[in-house]
Amino acid sequence: MLGDGEELALIDLREELTFSQDHPLWARNVPLSRLELRFAQLVPRLTTRIVLCDDNDGLVARAADVLARAGYTNLSYLDGGIAAWTKAGLVTFSGVHVPSKAFGEFIEHDSGTPSISADELNSMMRADTDMVVLDSRPFDEYSRVSIPTGINVPGAELVLRVHDIVPSPATTIVVNCAGRTRSIIGAQSLINAGVPNKVVALRNGTMGWHLAGLKTDSGKAARFPDVTNTGFAWAKSATENVARKFGVPRVDHATLAKWRADATRTLYVFDVRDPAEYEAGHLPGALSAPGGQLVQATDLYAGTLGGRIVLCDDKEARAVMTASWLKQMGWKDVFVLPEAGDEKGQPALKALGDIPADALIDVSTLMNTDDVTIVDLSTSPHYRRGHIPGAWFAIRGRLDRALPKIELRGTLVLTSEDGVLAGLAVEEARALVKTPVRTLKGGNAAWTAAGIPLSTDIKMADEPLDVWLKPYERPGDPKNAMNEYLSWEVNLLERIKQDGTTNFKTHALIPA
């Protein structure tokens, strides 16, 4: 199926931490715990060929029931689970967003993307070298930790903004991220666009800087400027060349409408601009997928391999650069729509399933009810940051393991970030316990909106298997975790060769 050229959604239903330890390369992680919240966006077409996989532990049957009731008709499962895949001699991978990470290593190797070490960059700074550091991550990551003097220019913005930020061709441009992928892709984006400057990636990003014993900044807010007419003209010319080199076509509204009506193919419409621009006005039905992040973690946005992708951008440059990378990654049908739109804000989440009408309890009623047990189904980081006082943490897909650990008093009240996931879990909980089960209307967000304080006292009824922690988030020795992670990234190139299912290309390998 992976090699037949037809659309396929390979869905791994295990929790993210479990998934990160061992999975097929092209699997998309959609934990059973959050299946109803994430699946419709990742796999929007009901007749998509879907293969579900688990640890041969029953998750497949539970997910298939949910998806069949939601109207999905082409469901299969991996017989014997991930263990059977391994037993058959097929390669598995650790980590998350592996295809994108491996692609970055491939690009560096095949394109010869130049890089410098943290020590080399530090020496350049001390020598007052004519240079600029462009941080290619989203603003929140940049604000948390950054390289001194760094300016935040997320990956897809680089070619559009670079002429205004770096007007002199004599200035050296250093592109950095947290680790490797976005540094490599960002630097090579500028090189592919024909920037006259010397461009290098900061090898191993902020992690490499930290490992070199150098001081990072936090709380910085230096962002890219508005693009000028001159800067836009340069970017337009540069990206027209990129579009020709990599075969990136435009699409019009009439064709897009035809594709939206085509029930035989999956269509993704992504707005690759800055999230603030998306919220101010976007094409109806388009989802926000900032271009740098779409390349960095494609599996979070496009669940169906082989689907059509349309990228929206009124200035076009960001969409063209993003499309050029997706094409090299092996996505054949990628198109640019050089427009934005006037739909504002964020679209409503399309969740599969319904919340029982008799299950809702509001904040004031909960506050005045003495005999309750509260179980929070939020992600473990969200729970740790603050939850309703006395609430237990549990993973929705593992309630059968968590609830027996809790001494239930009175009514069991489920909650989650906004209450949707908790509401969807009511019937499962009712099947597991004899006490009444309710769900908090609006979840933790409603509690906070009522002005009632949250608690950080921890009561864990399950292990926090729901998240894979970044190296700098893990307990213990962060330097060891960073070194392990960076080694893992570098070693992916050999690992994908063993797997043999990638179809990565560089410009040198794409026919003229």
MARDRENKOL-759389 format. One record per residue (C-alpha): residue in one letter; x, y, z; chain. Coordinates in nm, 3 decimals, decimal comma, padded with zeros to 5 digits. Layout:
<pts>
<pt A; <X; Y; Z>; A>
...
</pts>
This chain:
<pts>
<pt M; <00,000; 00,000; 00,000>; A>
<pt L; <00,281; 00,241; 00,083>; A>
<pt G; <00,429; 00,192; -00,260>; A>
<pt D; <00,124; 00,168; -00,488>; A>
<pt G; <00,073; 00,542; -00,539>; A>
<pt E; <-00,282; 00,546; -00,404>; A>
<pt E; <-00,397; 00,751; -00,107>; A>
<pt L; <-00,337; 00,594; 00,234>; A>
<pt A; <-00,380; 00,703; 00,595>; A>
<pt L; <-00,169; 00,486; 00,826>; A>
<pt I; <-00,287; 00,571; 01,177>; A>
<pt D; <-00,108; 00,468; 01,497>; A>
<pt L; <-00,356; 00,482; 01,786>; A>
<pt R; <-00,113; 00,456; 02,076>; A>
<pt E; <-00,027; 00,741; 02,311>; A>
<pt E; <00,241; 00,979; 02,185>; A>
<pt L; <00,518; 00,862; 02,420>; A>
<pt T; <00,454; 00,497; 02,330>; A>
<pt F; <00,438; 00,586; 01,961>; A>
<pt S; <00,769; 00,773; 01,987>; A>
<pt Q; <00,950; 00,460; 02,096>; A>
<pt D; <00,870; 00,240; 01,794>; A>
<pt H; <00,657; 00,299; 01,483>; A>
<pt P; <00,655; 00,266; 01,102>; A>
<pt L; <00,801; 00,566; 00,923>; A>
<pt W; <00,481; 00,693; 00,760>; A>
<pt A; <00,244; 00,634; 01,052>; A>
<pt R; <00,048; 00,934; 01,178>; A>
<pt N; <00,003; 00,935; 01,552>; A>
<pt V; <-00,362; 00,993; 01,642>; A>
<pt P; <-00,402; 00,852; 01,995>; A>
<pt L; <-00,733; 00,683; 02,063>; A>
<pt S; <-00,765; 00,925; 02,356>; A>
<pt R; <-00,809; 01,219; 02,117>; A>
<pt L; <-00,931; 01,042; 01,806>; A>
<pt E; <-01,260; 01,233; 01,777>; A>
<pt L; <-01,084; 01,570; 01,814>; A>
<pt R; <-00,810; 01,523; 01,556>; A>
<pt F; <-00,921; 01,271; 01,297>; A>
<pt A; <-01,159; 01,473; 01,080>; A>
<pt Q; <-00,897; 01,739; 01,006>; A>
<pt L; <-00,620; 01,488; 00,939>; A>
<pt V; <-00,831; 01,249; 00,731>; A>
<pt P; <-01,122; 01,454; 00,594>; A>
<pt R; <-01,246; 01,216; 00,320>; A>
<pt L; <-01,480; 00,942; 00,446>; A>
<pt T; <-01,380; 00,688; 00,180>; A>
<pt T; <-01,005; 00,723; 00,238>; A>
<pt R; <-00,817; 00,395; 00,259>; A>
<pt I; <-00,727; 00,375; 00,629>; A>
<pt V; <-00,504; 00,127; 00,811>; A>
<pt L; <-00,516; 00,139; 01,191>; A>
<pt C; <-00,238; 00,002; 01,410>; A>
<pt D; <-00,176; -00,055; 01,781>; A>
<pt D; <00,013; -00,293; 02,010>; A>
<pt N; <-00,242; -00,568; 01,941>; A>
<pt D; <-00,410; -00,446; 02,259>; A>
<pt G; <-00,763; -00,362; 02,148>; A>
<pt L; <-00,721; 00,003; 02,048>; A>
<pt V; <-00,797; -00,081; 01,685>; A>
<pt A; <-01,141; -00,225; 01,760>; A>
<pt R; <-01,237; 00,076; 01,973>; A>
<pt A; <-01,118; 00,323; 01,709>; A>
<pt A; <-01,285; 00,135; 01,425>; A>
<pt D; <-01,617; 00,159; 01,608>; A>
<pt V; <-01,581; 00,537; 01,646>; A>
<pt L; <-01,477; 00,588; 01,284>; A>
<pt A; <-01,743; 00,359; 01,138>; A>
<pt R; <-02,013; 00,547; 01,330>; A>
<pt A; <-01,868; 00,872; 01,192>; A>
<pt G; <-01,909; 00,742; 00,836>; A>
<pt Y; <-01,560; 00,617; 00,745>; A>
<pt T; <-01,605; 00,317; 00,518>; A>
<pt N; <-01,261; 00,185; 00,415>; A>
<pt L; <-01,109; 00,062; 00,741>; A>
<pt S; <-00,841; -00,204; 00,782>; A>
<pt Y; <-00,597; -00,283; 01,061>; A>
<pt L; <-00,239; -00,407; 01,089>; A>
<pt D; <-00,271; -00,771; 01,191>; A>
<pt G; <-00,064; -00,836; 01,502>; A>
<pt G; <00,015; -00,470; 01,561>; A>
<pt I; <00,357; -00,304; 01,560>; A>
<pt A; <00,523; -00,620; 01,692>; A>
<pt A; <00,414; -00,803; 01,375>; A>
<pt W; <00,565; -00,525; 01,161>; A>
<pt T; <00,897; -00,570; 01,340>; A>
<pt K; <00,875; -00,951; 01,327>; A>
<pt A; <00,831; -00,928; 00,949>; A>
<pt G; <01,175; -00,763; 00,933>; A>
<pt L; <01,042; -00,415; 00,854>; A>
<pt V; <01,209; -00,104; 00,995>; A>
<pt T; <01,059; 00,098; 01,279>; A>
<pt F; <01,158; 00,443; 01,399>; A>
<pt S; <01,179; 00,622; 01,731>; A>
<pt G; <01,099; 00,991; 01,779>; A>
<pt V; <00,823; 01,212; 01,637>; A>
<pt H; <00,775; 01,390; 01,302>; A>
<pt V; <01,031; 01,147; 01,163>; A>
<pt P; <00,968; 01,190; 00,787>; A>
<pt S; <01,023; 01,566; 00,814>; A>
<pt K; <01,328; 01,530; 01,037>; A>
<pt A; <01,480; 01,269; 00,806>; A>
<pt F; <01,405; 01,493; 00,509>; A>
<pt G; <01,609; 01,773; 00,667>; A>
<pt E; <01,908; 01,542; 00,705>; A>
<pt F; <01,865; 01,428; 00,344>; A>
<pt I; <01,860; 01,788; 00,219>; A>
<pt E; <02,173; 01,881; 00,409>; A>
<pt H; <02,355; 01,578; 00,269>; A>
<pt D; <02,237; 01,604; -00,092>; A>
<pt S; <02,240; 01,983; -00,124>; A>
<pt G; <02,557; 02,035; 00,075>; A>
<pt T; <02,390; 02,294; 00,295>; A>
<pt P; <02,672; 02,487; 00,467>; A>
<pt S; <02,674; 02,512; 00,845>; A>
<pt I; <02,883; 02,654; 01,127>; A>
<pt S; <02,925; 02,549; 01,489>; A>
<pt A; <02,817; 02,747; 01,792>; A>
<pt D; <03,179; 02,827; 01,872>; A>
<pt E; <03,235; 02,959; 01,520>; A>
<pt L; <02,928; 03,180; 01,545>; A>
<pt N; <03,034; 03,305; 01,886>; A>
<pt S; <03,375; 03,399; 01,744>; A>
<pt M; <03,207; 03,587; 01,459>; A>
<pt M; <02,996; 03,780; 01,710>; A>
<pt R; <03,300; 03,870; 01,919>; A>
<pt A; <03,482; 03,988; 01,607>; A>
<pt D; <03,189; 04,215; 01,509>; A>
<pt T; <03,151; 04,030; 01,181>; A>
<pt D; <02,895; 04,178; 00,942>; A>
<pt M; <02,628; 03,915; 01,002>; A>
<pt V; <02,270; 03,856; 01,113>; A>
<pt V; <02,108; 03,563; 01,297>; A>
<pt L; <01,761; 03,468; 01,172>; A>
<pt D; <01,562; 03,238; 01,400>; A>
<pt S; <01,333; 03,025; 01,185>; A>
<pt R; <01,100; 02,896; 01,460>; A>
<pt P; <00,752; 03,016; 01,557>; A>
<pt F; <00,753; 03,322; 01,783>; A>
<pt D; <00,662; 03,135; 02,102>; A>
<pt E; <00,963; 02,904; 02,068>; A>
<pt Y; <01,190; 03,197; 01,986>; A>
<pt S; <01,062; 03,396; 02,284>; A>
<pt R; <01,127; 03,106; 02,521>; A>
<pt V; <01,494; 03,069; 02,428>; A>
<pt S; <01,701; 03,227; 02,153>; A>
<pt I; <02,055; 03,300; 02,034>; A>
<pt P; <02,189; 03,648; 02,120>; A>
<pt T; <02,109; 03,905; 01,846>; A>
<pt G; <01,862; 03,663; 01,682>; A>
<pt I; <01,564; 03,800; 01,488>; A>
<pt N; <01,251; 03,589; 01,467>; A>
<pt V; <01,173; 03,505; 01,102>; A>
<pt P; <00,976; 03,176; 01,087>; A>
<pt G; <01,084; 02,946; 00,805>; A>
<pt A; <00,829; 03,034; 00,536>; A>
<pt E; <00,885; 03,407; 00,597>; A>
<pt L; <01,259; 03,398; 00,529>; A>
<pt V; <01,261; 03,454; 00,153>; A>
<pt L; <00,979; 03,710; 00,172>; A>
<pt R; <01,149; 03,918; 00,442>; A>
<pt V; <01,522; 03,870; 00,386>; A>
<pt H; <01,581; 04,157; 00,143>; A>
<pt D; <01,441; 04,411; 00,391>; A>
<pt I; <01,627; 04,263; 00,689>; A>
<pt V; <01,958; 04,212; 00,509>; A>
<pt P; <01,989; 04,474; 00,233>; A>
<pt S; <02,365; 04,431; 00,188>; A>
<pt P; <02,495; 04,123; 00,002>; A>
<pt A; <02,811; 04,146; 00,214>; A>
<pt T; <02,624; 04,044; 00,532>; A>
<pt T; <02,653; 03,679; 00,633>; A>
<pt I; <02,318; 03,519; 00,718>; A>
<pt V; <02,302; 03,255; 00,992>; A>
<pt V; <01,977; 03,058; 01,023>; A>
<pt N; <01,901; 02,877; 01,347>; A>
<pt C; <01,627; 02,673; 01,512>; A>
<pt A; <01,611; 02,453; 01,822>; A>
<pt G; <01,804; 02,165; 01,668>; A>
<pt R; <01,874; 02,092; 01,303>; A>
<pt T; <01,580; 02,058; 01,062>; A>
<pt R; <01,448; 02,414; 01,042>; A>
<pt S; <01,802; 02,556; 01,037>; A>
<pt I; <01,889; 02,338; 00,738>; A>
<pt I; <01,564; 02,396; 00,550>; A>
<pt G; <01,571; 02,770; 00,626>; A>
<pt A; <01,928; 02,817; 00,509>; A>
<pt Q; <01,872; 02,610; 00,196>; A>
<pt S; <01,553; 02,807; 00,123>; A>
<pt L; <01,757; 03,127; 00,101>; A>
<pt I; <02,021; 02,955; -00,111>; A>
<pt N; <01,760; 02,806; -00,347>; A>
<pt A; <01,599; 03,149; -00,381>; A>
<pt G; <01,928; 03,296; -00,498>; A>
<pt V; <02,011; 03,521; -00,205>; A>
<pt P; <02,348; 03,682; -00,293>; A>
<pt N; <02,473; 03,662; 00,066>; A>
<pt K; <02,676; 03,389; 00,229>; A>
<pt V; <02,416; 03,173; 00,407>; A>
<pt V; <02,487; 02,910; 00,673>; A>
<pt A; <02,284; 02,704; 00,916>; A>
<pt L; <02,376; 02,707; 01,284>; A>
<pt R; <02,470; 02,346; 01,342>; A>
<pt N; <02,243; 02,196; 01,611>; A>
<pt G; <02,069; 02,527; 01,676>; A>
<pt T; <02,001; 02,656; 02,025>; A>
<pt M; <02,074; 02,309; 02,164>; A>
<pt G; <02,422; 02,322; 02,009>; A>
<pt W; <02,468; 02,673; 02,151>; A>
<pt H; <02,370; 02,552; 02,498>; A>
<pt L; <02,593; 02,244; 02,474>; A>
<pt A; <02,887; 02,470; 02,385>; A>
<pt G; <02,841; 02,639; 02,721>; A>
<pt L; <02,719; 02,965; 02,568>; A>
<pt K; <02,446; 03,182; 02,717>; A>
<pt T; <02,103; 03,192; 02,554>; A>
<pt D; <01,846; 03,470; 02,576>; A>
<pt S; <01,482; 03,446; 02,679>; A>
<pt G; <01,185; 03,676; 02,646>; A>
<pt K; <01,313; 03,843; 02,331>; A>
<pt A; <01,064; 03,996; 02,087>; A>
<pt A; <01,270; 04,102; 01,781>; A>
<pt R; <01,045; 04,007; 01,488>; A>
<pt F; <01,063; 04,052; 01,112>; A>
<pt P; <00,954; 04,394; 00,978>; A>
<pt D; <00,669; 04,457; 00,737>; A>
<pt V; <00,773; 04,380; 00,382>; A>
<pt T; <00,845; 04,683; 00,163>; A>
<pt N; <00,762; 04,714; -00,205>; A>
<pt T; <01,129; 04,660; -00,287>; A>
<pt G; <01,153; 04,355; -00,062>; A>
<pt F; <00,834; 04,210; -00,207>; A>
<pt A; <00,953; 04,262; -00,564>; A>
<pt W; <01,278; 04,078; -00,488>; A>
<pt A; <01,095; 03,790; -00,321>; A>
<pt K; <00,844; 03,763; -00,606>; A>
<pt S; <01,119; 03,739; -00,865>; A>
<pt A; <01,318; 03,491; -00,656>; A>
<pt T; <01,024; 03,262; -00,590>; A>
<pt E; <00,913; 03,267; -00,954>; A>
<pt N; <01,250; 03,108; -01,030>; A>
<pt V; <01,199; 02,856; -00,749>; A>
<pt A; <00,853; 02,768; -00,882>; A>
<pt R; <01,001; 02,698; -01,226>; A>
<pt K; <01,289; 02,491; -01,085>; A>
<pt F; <01,070; 02,270; -00,868>; A>
<pt G; <00,758; 02,255; -01,082>; A>
<pt V; <00,525; 02,440; -00,844>; A>
<pt P; <00,198; 02,527; -01,024>; A>
<pt R; <-00,067; 02,786; -00,940>; A>
<pt V; <-00,434; 02,699; -00,905>; A>
<pt D; <-00,743; 02,917; -00,951>; A>
<pt H; <-01,072; 02,929; -00,760>; A>
<pt A; <-01,265; 02,737; -01,025>; A>
<pt T; <-01,025; 02,445; -01,006>; A>
<pt L; <-01,023; 02,457; -00,628>; A>
<pt A; <-01,403; 02,441; -00,624>; A>
<pt K; <-01,389; 02,139; -00,856>; A>
<pt W; <-01,142; 01,966; -00,624>; A>
<pt R; <-01,354; 02,040; -00,319>; A>
<pt A; <-01,638; 01,853; -00,489>; A>
<pt D; <-01,421; 01,555; -00,588>; A>
<pt A; <-01,513; 01,270; -00,354>; A>
<pt T; <-01,237; 01,047; -00,495>; A>
<pt R; <-00,940; 01,252; -00,374>; A>
<pt T; <-00,837; 01,407; -00,044>; A>
<pt L; <-00,789; 01,783; -00,048>; A>
<pt Y; <-00,596; 01,987; 00,208>; A>
<pt V; <-00,619; 02,367; 00,190>; A>
<pt F; <-00,352; 02,522; 00,412>; A>
<pt D; <-00,285; 02,891; 00,479>; A>
<pt V; <00,093; 02,910; 00,521>; A>
<pt R; <00,114; 03,272; 00,637>; A>
<pt D; <00,184; 03,398; 00,988>; A>
<pt P; <-00,098; 03,292; 01,228>; A>
<pt A; <-00,190; 03,656; 01,297>; A>
<pt E; <-00,246; 03,714; 00,924>; A>
<pt Y; <-00,458; 03,399; 00,908>; A>
<pt E; <-00,680; 03,517; 01,193>; A>
<pt A; <-00,722; 03,858; 01,030>; A>
<pt G; <-00,862; 03,702; 00,713>; A>
<pt H; <-00,830; 03,369; 00,530>; A>
<pt L; <-00,996; 03,164; 00,260>; A>
<pt P; <-01,307; 02,988; 00,396>; A>
<pt G; <-01,221; 02,630; 00,484>; A>
<pt A; <-00,845; 02,686; 00,488>; A>
<pt L; <-00,654; 02,567; 00,794>; A>
<pt S; <-00,364; 02,759; 00,945>; A>
<pt A; <-00,036; 02,579; 00,876>; A>
<pt P; <00,260; 02,820; 00,888>; A>
<pt G; <00,491; 02,702; 00,611>; A>
<pt G; <00,797; 02,633; 00,823>; A>
<pt Q; <00,596; 02,416; 01,061>; A>
<pt L; <00,417; 02,238; 00,776>; A>
<pt V; <00,754; 02,122; 00,644>; A>
<pt Q; <00,893; 02,056; 00,993>; A>
<pt A; <00,598; 01,840; 01,108>; A>
<pt T; <00,397; 01,749; 00,799>; A>
<pt D; <00,238; 01,454; 00,977>; A>
<pt L; <00,054; 01,690; 01,213>; A>
<pt Y; <-00,132; 01,853; 00,923>; A>
<pt A; <-00,171; 01,601; 00,639>; A>
<pt G; <-00,285; 01,258; 00,754>; A>
<pt T; <-00,346; 01,106; 00,412>; A>
<pt L; <-00,039; 01,022; 00,206>; A>
<pt G; <-00,091; 01,115; -00,158>; A>
<pt G; <-00,358; 01,378; -00,095>; A>
<pt R; <-00,381; 01,704; -00,290>; A>
<pt I; <-00,241; 02,010; -00,115>; A>
<pt V; <-00,329; 02,372; -00,192>; A>
<pt L; <-00,125; 02,641; -00,017>; A>
<pt C; <-00,276; 02,989; 00,025>; A>
<pt D; <-00,067; 03,305; 00,052>; A>
<pt D; <-00,161; 03,650; -00,078>; A>
<pt K; <00,206; 03,735; -00,124>; A>
<pt E; <00,273; 03,394; -00,285>; A>
<pt A; <00,640; 03,370; -00,180>; A>
<pt R; <00,569; 03,172; 00,136>; A>
<pt A; <00,344; 02,928; -00,044>; A>
<pt V; <00,594; 02,873; -00,326>; A>
<pt M; <00,884; 02,803; -00,089>; A>
<pt T; <00,671; 02,568; 00,121>; A>
<pt A; <00,543; 02,389; -00,191>; A>
<pt S; <00,898; 02,347; -00,322>; A>
<pt W; <00,989; 02,156; -00,005>; A>
<pt L; <00,676; 01,941; -00,003>; A>
<pt K; <00,744; 01,849; -00,366>; A>
<pt Q; <01,098; 01,744; -00,276>; A>
<pt M; <00,959; 01,549; 00,019>; A>
<pt G; <00,759; 01,336; -00,225>; A>
<pt W; <00,416; 01,506; -00,230>; A>
<pt K; <00,326; 01,513; -00,600>; A>
<pt D; <00,013; 01,727; -00,609>; A>
<pt V; <00,101; 02,056; -00,440>; A>
<pt F; <-00,040; 02,385; -00,570>; A>
<pt V; <-00,027; 02,755; -00,483>; A>
<pt L; <-00,331; 02,982; -00,456>; A>
<pt P; <-00,194; 03,341; -00,437>; A>
<pt E; <-00,480; 03,478; -00,229>; A>
<pt A; <-00,589; 03,515; 00,132>; A>
<pt G; <-00,960; 03,564; 00,210>; A>
<pt D; <-01,195; 03,741; 00,448>; A>
<pt E; <-01,302; 03,468; 00,692>; A>
<pt K; <-01,174; 03,577; 01,033>; A>
<pt G; <-01,066; 03,392; 01,346>; A>
<pt Q; <-01,025; 03,019; 01,392>; A>
<pt P; <-01,267; 02,766; 01,242>; A>
<pt A; <-01,479; 02,560; 01,480>; A>
<pt L; <-01,330; 02,223; 01,565>; A>
<pt K; <-01,505; 01,938; 01,388>; A>
<pt A; <-01,529; 01,662; 01,648>; A>
<pt L; <-01,662; 01,315; 01,578>; A>
<pt G; <-01,943; 01,203; 01,807>; A>
<pt D; <-02,181; 01,377; 02,044>; A>
<pt I; <-02,188; 01,472; 02,412>; A>
<pt P; <-02,485; 01,319; 02,600>; A>
<pt A; <-02,735; 01,593; 02,674>; A>
<pt D; <-02,800; 01,462; 03,025>; A>
<pt A; <-02,433; 01,469; 03,120>; A>
<pt L; <-02,360; 01,841; 03,139>; A>
<pt I; <-02,296; 02,016; 03,469>; A>
<pt D; <-02,204; 02,384; 03,489>; A>
<pt V; <-01,939; 02,549; 03,705>; A>
<pt S; <-02,178; 02,695; 03,962>; A>
<pt T; <-02,350; 02,360; 04,015>; A>
<pt L; <-02,017; 02,185; 04,052>; A>
<pt M; <-01,903; 02,447; 04,303>; A>
<pt N; <-02,212; 02,378; 04,516>; A>
<pt T; <-02,187; 02,000; 04,501>; A>
<pt D; <-01,996; 01,848; 04,793>; A>
<pt D; <-01,975; 01,481; 04,701>; A>
<pt V; <-01,784; 01,466; 04,372>; A>
<pt T; <-01,473; 01,309; 04,222>; A>
<pt I; <-01,315; 01,511; 03,941>; A>
<pt V; <-01,103; 01,345; 03,672>; A>
<pt D; <-00,915; 01,569; 03,427>; A>
<pt L; <-00,854; 01,426; 03,079>; A>
<pt S; <-00,642; 01,719; 02,960>; A>
<pt T; <-00,289; 01,657; 02,835>; A>
<pt S; <-00,045; 01,601; 03,119>; A>
<pt P; <00,141; 01,934; 03,058>; A>
<pt H; <-00,191; 02,118; 03,066>; A>
<pt Y; <-00,287; 01,937; 03,386>; A>
<pt R; <00,045; 02,019; 03,552>; A>
<pt R; <00,012; 02,389; 03,468>; A>
<pt G; <-00,318; 02,407; 03,654>; A>
<pt H; <-00,638; 02,213; 03,711>; A>
<pt I; <-00,955; 02,220; 03,920>; A>
<pt P; <-00,857; 02,167; 04,286>; A>
<pt G; <-00,866; 01,799; 04,377>; A>
<pt A; <-00,883; 01,675; 04,018>; A>
<pt W; <-00,706; 01,354; 03,922>; A>
<pt F; <-00,510; 01,322; 03,598>; A>
<pt A; <-00,609; 01,036; 03,367>; A>
<pt I; <-00,571; 00,951; 03,000>; A>
<pt R; <-00,907; 00,915; 02,829>; A>
<pt G; <-00,811; 00,602; 02,630>; A>
<pt R; <-00,691; 00,432; 02,949>; A>
<pt L; <-00,982; 00,508; 03,184>; A>
<pt D; <-01,023; 00,136; 03,248>; A>
<pt R; <-00,677; 00,143; 03,411>; A>
<pt A; <-00,707; 00,480; 03,584>; A>
<pt L; <-01,050; 00,471; 03,746>; A>
<pt P; <-00,982; 00,162; 03,963>; A>
<pt K; <-00,697; 00,359; 04,123>; A>
<pt I; <-00,934; 00,632; 04,242>; A>
<pt E; <-01,165; 00,605; 04,541>; A>
<pt L; <-01,480; 00,741; 04,378>; A>
<pt R; <-01,698; 00,964; 04,595>; A>
<pt G; <-02,046; 01,065; 04,482>; A>
<pt T; <-02,072; 01,184; 04,123>; A>
<pt L; <-01,779; 01,135; 03,885>; A>
<pt V; <-01,724; 01,460; 03,692>; A>
<pt L; <-01,501; 01,453; 03,384>; A>
<pt T; <-01,328; 01,766; 03,260>; A>
<pt S; <-01,069; 01,860; 02,997>; A>
<pt E; <-00,920; 02,172; 02,841>; A>
<pt D; <-01,246; 02,298; 02,691>; A>
<pt G; <-01,477; 02,016; 02,796>; A>
<pt V; <-01,523; 01,857; 02,453>; A>
<pt L; <-01,299; 01,556; 02,509>; A>
<pt A; <-01,446; 01,499; 02,855>; A>
<pt G; <-01,797; 01,503; 02,713>; A>
<pt L; <-01,706; 01,246; 02,449>; A>
<pt A; <-01,569; 01,018; 02,722>; A>
<pt V; <-01,887; 01,012; 02,934>; A>
<pt E; <-02,039; 00,694; 02,791>; A>
<pt E; <-01,709; 00,507; 02,827>; A>
<pt A; <-01,685; 00,611; 03,192>; A>
<pt R; <-02,048; 00,517; 03,256>; A>
<pt A; <-01,971; 00,167; 03,131>; A>
<pt L; <-01,682; 00,137; 03,378>; A>
<pt V; <-01,832; 00,269; 03,704>; A>
<pt K; <-02,157; 00,241; 03,897>; A>
<pt T; <-02,160; 00,602; 04,019>; A>
<pt P; <-02,330; 00,881; 03,818>; A>
<pt V; <-02,102; 01,039; 03,553>; A>
<pt R; <-02,127; 01,402; 03,441>; A>
<pt T; <-01,903; 01,634; 03,239>; A>
<pt L; <-01,816; 01,996; 03,314>; A>
<pt K; <-01,968; 02,226; 03,054>; A>
<pt G; <-01,685; 02,427; 02,901>; A>
<pt G; <-01,425; 02,229; 03,094>; A>
<pt N; <-01,128; 02,396; 03,260>; A>
<pt A; <-01,170; 02,703; 03,039>; A>
<pt A; <-01,515; 02,767; 03,193>; A>
<pt W; <-01,371; 02,724; 03,543>; A>
<pt T; <-01,098; 02,979; 03,469>; A>
<pt A; <-01,346; 03,217; 03,303>; A>
<pt A; <-01,548; 03,213; 03,625>; A>
<pt G; <-01,245; 03,355; 03,803>; A>
<pt I; <-01,188; 03,050; 04,024>; A>
<pt P; <-00,824; 02,964; 04,096>; A>
<pt L; <-00,662; 02,649; 03,961>; A>
<pt S; <-00,443; 02,412; 04,159>; A>
<pt T; <-00,101; 02,266; 04,081>; A>
<pt D; <-00,120; 01,984; 04,337>; A>
<pt I; <-00,061; 01,663; 04,143>; A>
<pt K; <-00,280; 01,353; 04,168>; A>
<pt M; <-00,184; 01,106; 03,897>; A>
<pt A; <-00,412; 00,812; 03,823>; A>
<pt D; <-00,206; 00,721; 03,517>; A>
<pt E; <00,143; 00,761; 03,374>; A>
<pt P; <00,197; 01,068; 03,151>; A>
<pt L; <00,230; 00,857; 02,837>; A>
<pt D; <00,035; 01,112; 02,636>; A>
<pt V; <00,329; 01,336; 02,543>; A>
<pt W; <00,679; 01,306; 02,403>; A>
<pt L; <00,891; 01,566; 02,579>; A>
<pt K; <01,147; 01,773; 02,392>; A>
<pt P; <01,505; 01,721; 02,515>; A>
<pt Y; <01,508; 02,046; 02,714>; A>
<pt E; <01,176; 01,956; 02,880>; A>
<pt R; <01,285; 01,621; 03,018>; A>
<pt P; <01,379; 01,563; 03,382>; A>
<pt G; <01,736; 01,471; 03,463>; A>
<pt D; <02,042; 01,578; 03,265>; A>
<pt P; <01,927; 01,808; 02,980>; A>
<pt K; <02,268; 01,806; 02,812>; A>
<pt N; <02,264; 01,428; 02,782>; A>
<pt A; <01,908; 01,443; 02,642>; A>
<pt M; <02,012; 01,707; 02,388>; A>
<pt N; <02,315; 01,507; 02,273>; A>
<pt E; <02,104; 01,194; 02,234>; A>
<pt Y; <01,842; 01,381; 02,035>; A>
<pt L; <02,094; 01,544; 01,800>; A>
<pt S; <02,263; 01,208; 01,739>; A>
<pt W; <01,923; 01,059; 01,667>; A>
<pt E; <01,855; 01,324; 01,402>; A>
<pt V; <02,189; 01,273; 01,227>; A>
<pt N; <02,143; 00,894; 01,226>; A>
<pt L; <01,803; 00,917; 01,055>; A>
<pt L; <01,969; 00,938; 00,714>; A>
<pt E; <02,105; 00,584; 00,743>; A>
<pt R; <01,783; 00,463; 00,899>; A>
<pt I; <01,565; 00,577; 00,609>; A>
<pt K; <01,802; 00,407; 00,366>; A>
<pt Q; <01,734; 00,081; 00,550>; A>
<pt D; <01,360; 00,147; 00,533>; A>
<pt G; <01,362; 00,220; 00,161>; A>
<pt T; <01,015; 00,378; 00,134>; A>
<pt T; <01,108; 00,747; 00,103>; A>
<pt N; <01,087; 00,935; -00,225>; A>
<pt F; <01,290; 01,241; -00,131>; A>
<pt K; <01,439; 01,456; -00,409>; A>
<pt T; <01,660; 01,761; -00,432>; A>
<pt H; <01,674; 02,017; -00,712>; A>
<pt A; <01,962; 01,824; -00,866>; A>
<pt L; <01,737; 01,515; -00,889>; A>
<pt I; <01,423; 01,687; -01,024>; A>
<pt P; <01,397; 01,681; -01,407>; A>
<pt A; <01,403; 02,026; -01,570>; A>
</pts>
